[in-house]
Amino acid sequence: MNNQPILQAQNLSHEFDYPLFNALNLELHAQETIAIMGASGTGKSTLLNLLCSLLKPQSGDVIFQNRKIYSLKKQELLNIRRDDFGIIFQAHYLFRGFSAYENLQVASLLSKNAINNALLKELNIDFVMNQGVGELSGGQQQRLSIARVLTKKPQVIFADEPTGNLDKKTAQEVMNALFSYVKNNGAGMIIVTHENEIAMQCDKVYELNDLELRVIK
């Protein structure tokens, strides 16, 4: 594992009506997976939004490939979000009027990467490609959104409860696909999850509690 992190949080602090965390530090290396756990309201999703460029911290820095992302020009930051970051939301944000395959084609055209048919089989959605998004189950939509993210071959994956709507077997299939992608592409992944069994499969596990990250694993 390369000693130089691909993503780094330095002294991150943030609050809304109350403080969420203070002077928080985190490093993610290539081929590494990190899980963040914690009770509802502790700021897990907020932290993920800070790390993935969607929300600017009140203090501290997020560094990607030796660049402080919140000091970059707007277009440079958008380029990183488009090309290097893969964000898996709890909401799927699929194009409702499109078929499953057309949703993947959009990601393929934008990233200039081919659709990975082996990945579709691994996620068990290869047989629904001609169906409209509205015809898919919630679990199929979630797996399609994950396939769409992986199609653009991100350097860092950020996932907010990626298995929250899935049964245990399907959740494990999804995690296996994500872990495989990280290892095979020299990428990194940070997930937020309430599921201890999922979290413990990651290389490192933290709990966000009392304004700080505590090492669980």
N, C-alpha and C positions, 0 to 999 in steps of 0.2 A: 504494500500500500504506500502510495506517494506521501511523503511527509508534509507536502504543501497542500493545505485544504483547498477544495474548489469553491467552497462557500464558507463564510465566516461571519458570525455576529459578534460585535464588540460593544460591550457596555450598553446594550439596548434597554431603554426604559420607556414605558408607555402607561397611560392611564386614560380612563373615560370619566365617569363620576367618582371613581375610586382607583387607586394604583393597582395595576395588573402585575407588573414585574419591574425590577429595578436592577440596572447594571448587569444585565444578563449576557453571558458569553457562550458561544457554541461553535464547533467546527465540524464540517462535513468533508470527508475525503472521497476520492474516486473509489468506486466499488464498495461503498459503505452505505448502510441503511440505519436510520435513526427513527425511533418511535417516541412521541411525546404524549404522555398520559396526564390525567388530572381531573378533578371534579369540574362539573359545569360551572362556567363563570370565572374560572381562574385565568382565562386569557389564551387558551391553546390556539384557537382559530385566529385570534388577533396576532399572535406571534407568527403563525404560518403566513398570514397576510403581509407582515413586515418583511419576512425573509424572502418572499416571492415577488416583492416589488409593488404590491397592490395598495399598501398603506405605509406612509412615511413615519418612522419612529419619532417620538418627541425628543429623544436624545440617543446618541450612539450611532454606529455604522453597520451596514451590511456590505460585505466585501465579496465580490465574485470575480475570480480570475485576476486578483490583485487590483480590482477597481472598486472604489466606493460607489455603489450603484445610485445612491441618492444625491451624489454630487455630479452625476452625469447629466448631459443635456437630455431633454425629454425624448427625442428621437432615438438616442443611444439606448436609453432605458427601455423604450418600446421594442427595439431590436432584440435586446436580451430576452425580454419576456416572450417575444415571438419565436426566436430561434433557439434559445438555450434553456428556457424554463418550461417545464410541463406541469400544468396546474390541474389537479383533479378535484373538482368541487363536489359537495354533497348534492347540489342541484346539477343536472346533467348539461344544460345549455346546448342541447342538440338542435339542429335545424328541423323544425316540426314538419314542414312541407316536403322534406326530402326523404328518400329511402335511406336505409342504414348504409348502403354502399356509397351513396352520394355524399353522406356526411363524412365518410372516410376520404372520398375523392377531394373534398375541399382541403383537408389537411395535407393530402398528398401533393396537390397542385401548389399550395402555398410553400411547402417545405422542399418540394422537388424530390421527395422520397417515395419510393414505391410502397404500395399497400402490402403488408406482410401477411400472406394467406396462412402461414403456419401459426402466426399469433392469433388469428381469428379462430382457428381450430382449437388452440390452447385455451382460449377464453370461451369456447363452445358457443360461438355466435356466427360461425361460417355459414350456417343454413338459413339465417334470417336476413341476409344481405339485400334481398329484393323487397323486403317488407318496409312499409312506411314506419317512421319512428313512433307514430301514435299506435301502431299495432303491436309494438314490443312491450313486454312486461317491464316493470321497474328494474328488475335485475338485469335484463338484457340491455336496457338503456344505459345502465351504469357500466356494464362491460363494454358497450360500444363507445361510450365517452372515454374510457380508459384506452381502448384501441386507437381512438382518434389522437389522443395525447401522445401515445408511443409512436405513432406513425411519423410524427415530426422529429423523432429521435432527439429528445431533450438531453441536456447535460445534467440537469437536476430535476427530479420529480418532487413536487409538493402535493400531498394528498390529504384531504380533510375527510376523515371517516370513509375511506374508499370501499370498505366492506359493510357499511352500515345497513344497507338494504338487501343484503344477500344471505342466503342460508349458509350453514357451516361448510358444506362441501364446495359450493360455488365460491365462497369467500376464500377458501384455501387455494382454489384454482387461480383466482385473481392474484392473490399474493405470490403464488409460484411464478406467474407470468411477470409480475413486477420485479421480483428478486432476480429472475433470470435475465431480464432486460438490464438491470443495474450491473450485474457481473459481466455480461457479455459486451456491454458498450462502454465500460469504464465510467459509468454515470454514478450519481448519488441520489439518495431518496430520503426525504423527511416526511413522516406520516403522523397525523394526529388520530388517535383512536381511543375508544373506551374499552376495547377488547384486549384483555390481558394476554390471551393465547396468541393473538395476532402480534401484539407488541413484542412479546418475548422471542419471536423469530427474527427480529431485527438485531443488527450488530450491537447497537447501543439503545438503551431505554432510559428516558428521563421522566420525572414527574414534576409538573409545574404546580408549585404549592408555596404559600407564604412569600410571594413575590420573587421566587427564585426557582431555578432548575436543579432538581436533586437527582443524582445518579442512582438508577435502580439496577441497571446491568451495564 
